[in-house]
């Protein structure tokens, strides 16, 4: 950047995060061809998944299951480099760790039913934009093309996976933090602008994933969906980056919790730096703070993490909901790396209220 005052604010989202633009990122026209949308605003919702839960296809089963599929506990976290914190007011630090990827010290704050916003002087924020390359023809994997790998195309979309659930309940975008516990919201982040892109993939984009409903058959045997009910069939981008060019010397991160308490942190780049990175994760804690090679075995596939998004939709609670299935290992569940991905709604609508999410 040419302006000595300016810097780049990098918001990195990972784990179970719901992206709610005011218009779809991508949609299909009357001929079924994918088109690029024109969203101008974005909210990110973190479902409260701190309590482990059984997969919905297990709760529907008439048979007892010896080893049911479940969603492990996910912690909603805000992570900062303390060198970027110029001052704070009322913001609690819940832990410290050395980033296993960079070795830098990070501070952790648990997002406990909080609304998060940013402000920066009187300067106008950049408009919302995103990497919008569409594979032609539609390819299941991104390959080595940098432009294609950054495309938001790889963020799973409910319009493709479960069309009845593609619209987020509009009330979630205006609810006060006091209502978050009853709505199953751990955090809502209002993103004022910036450029969105895919930052990382499950299995580095070398494997495609399918989605489909699961059931238990006679004796509790897991029943996978037939091919005609499987959708998506693409790689999953499970880290999403938003880069915001800040034409000022600092930015203020504001938090408000469900008790009306307010806190803030003033963020600035370190000496000689031009970037401030804020990480927001809704993931298993060990996946955030430990090296990948030291992680314990994952919970069995199929992955129930994705089911945290469905209660946010305006659709009815009809189950079973589609779950992600590894296309190369979907014959039977096993111990594999899970996608633990975010999801994109097409937007929000006022409609029949979805059943309140259960943490």
WODAUR-V668386 format. One record per helix or strand of 3 or more residues. SS is the DSSP state (H for helix, E for strand). FROM is the first residue (numbers start at 1). LEN is the number of residues. If there is no record, write none. Layout:
BEGIN
SS_FROM_LEN / SS_FROM_LEN
END
This chain:
BEGIN
E_7_9 / E_17_5 / E_26_3 / E_34_3 / E_42_6 / H_56_4 / E_75_6 / H_82_3 / E_85_5 / E_95_4 / E_105_6 / E_114_6 / E_128_3 / H_146_5 / H_152_3 / H_158_4 / H_163_3 / E_167_3 / H_171_4 / H_177_7 / E_185_7 / E_194_8 / H_202_4 / E_209_4 / H_218_3 / H_227_3 / E_231_4 / E_237_10 / E_251_7 / E_262_6 / E_275_9 / H_285_5 / H_292_3 / H_305_4 / H_310_3 / E_323_4 / E_343_3 / E_347_3
END
